[in-house]
């Protein structure tokens, strides 16, 4: 996994990751250039399965100005995520009616292709978030004292 082009840092706070996956992202040429230029955001994005395909919703990839005018461009359009049929069936089975969701973690480049790292996750409750913060703070203080 290369250097992230975009990260969903809020997801680490709001969700407990149970299992991590990766898939290819179907993008147009200008979108690939914009993503590689660091003009992508995953804040508030989520994944869902529809029609036997995995889709990324609410991820924003800004317009790539050097590509010229793009009158129909939608920065937050639905984007298809490419995964194997076996993975897709497994994800569908685990998310259907179990309270688990698919959350994007990061966008990165691997061998010239834009990839999406995502996780099967369970939402944290408020007390779990506070507990995580306390543990992190205690670990930080231990490192400072040693």
Phi, psi and omega in degrees: 000128181277190177294132182295136174277327178208146179230148175255080185292331180295329182299323180295331179278320187272342186228153171259118183280124180265322183207138181253147181223170172216152179208161177281154180246130180274112183230159172277168181304309179297329178292321178297314179297319179295318180296317179293336177276002177084023183256037178241149178223140179248005181298125179080004181278156177208164180245150175210160180254128177215132177062033179073018179226154179262131183235145175256126182241147176071010173279134184252125173239115186293159178298140178265103187301318181297347180282355179090187183292135177229082189296331184264007187293132177240111184296333184248030181292164175292138179232135182282140176250128183266116175225166180288158180300319180298315178298317181298315179297320179295316179296318180298317179296322182282330183270339185287106174071019182248357182082008177261154181222167177254122185238127176290139181254308182205162177243131182211170180251133176225118183052041176084354181256145178275123182244155178242127174263127180220166185226149167278121191224158175241133181294137178275148173273166185302318181292330177291322178296317179296320179297318178298317179297318179297316179297317180296318180295318179296318179295321179296317180294322177298318180295323180292327183276348180251000000 
